[in-house]
Amino acid sequence: MRPSTLLFHLTRRLLYTKWRDPQEEPKLHLFGQLKGITRQWLDTCLVCKGGAYPAQLMYQQLADVACQRITDAITAAFIGEKPVKALLDAYNPTGSTRHVRFTTSRTDRWETSARHCHVNWVICDSEWESEFCRVVESHPRVLAYVKNHALGFEVPYRMGSDMRRYRPDFIVRIDDGRGAADPLNLVVEIKGYRREDAKVKKTTMDTYWVPGVNHLGSYGRWAFAEFRDIYLIRDELNAKISAELDKIINEAAAAQPAEAA
């Protein structure tokens, strides 16, 4: 297949599925810009391994994965300039640990500190999660945390042509320098082996969910972190908190009026 043919079909799929409002005609005036972006993605981002070849993007499922990644990259490039709008679940916009109540026969669990968590047990999916509980309960800047088990916290995302729901592992409330009245809500994923859907989940959180809820402003400040090494959880948590502290300092410095010489 000629590269130009593949480029045309992938751009058309991108235009019709990602840049078209419901019940409206496709925005054909965007075709030229999207074609250039798609060409750049094919030339610089597409890597074929194990006998795969570019023409396989003619399959609809693979084409949808490619279109989603191109759209994610475009959205990420405009974070801060064109804000992402969050759409809340009209029937269940908020949740709380006070409503968590369940029974379980699983024995792999961690008894939480009452000072840090409303829920008395964390049901662990791995030893990594037990280590994470130990780390956050001993960290001086952690105000509270909870395992997202029976909490109902879900993030919708798209994997190819399929709509799915992502359930992060933990939510940690951190004093990142603004005090307990304005904590940072850190969504945490504990991940050992990263499959393809794990990359999509992280992209969804970084590109859509976190910018969207922060722009909304009525639910506090949020961030996302993925920990992939059990031995580096404390160091990576410290690094994340330090990065948020630096962000606060830079914002405060930028807000200061410049003094005349």
HELIX and SHEET records of a PDB file:
HELIX    1   1 PRO A    3  LYS A   18  1                                  16    
HELIX    2   2 LEU A   28  LEU A   30  5                                   3    
HELIX    3   3 PHE A   31  THR A   44  1                                  14    
HELIX    4   4 PRO A   54  MET A   58  5                                   5    
HELIX    5   5 GLN A   60  ALA A   77  1                                  18    
HELIX    6   6 THR A   97  HIS A   99  5                                   3    
HELIX    7   7 GLU A  127  SER A  138  1                                  12    
HELIX    8   8 GLU A  196  THR A  204  1                                   9    
HELIX    9   9 MET A  205  TRP A  209  3                                   5    
HELIX   10  10 VAL A  210  LEU A  216  1                                   7    
HELIX   11  11 ILE A  230  LEU A  232  5                                   3    
HELIX   12  12 ILE A  233  ALA A  255  1                                  23    
SHEET    1   A 2 ARG A 109  GLU A 111  0                                        
SHEET    2   A 2 TRP A 121  ILE A 123 -1                                        
SHEET    1   B 4 VAL A 142  LYS A 147  0                                        
SHEET    2   B 4 PHE A 170  ILE A 174 -1                                        
SHEET    3   B 4 LEU A 184  ILE A 190 -1                                        
SHEET    4   B 4 ARG A 221  PHE A 227  1                                        
SHEET    1   C 2 VAL A 155  MET A 159  0                                        
SHEET    2   C 2 ASP A 162  TYR A 166 -1                                        
END                                                                             
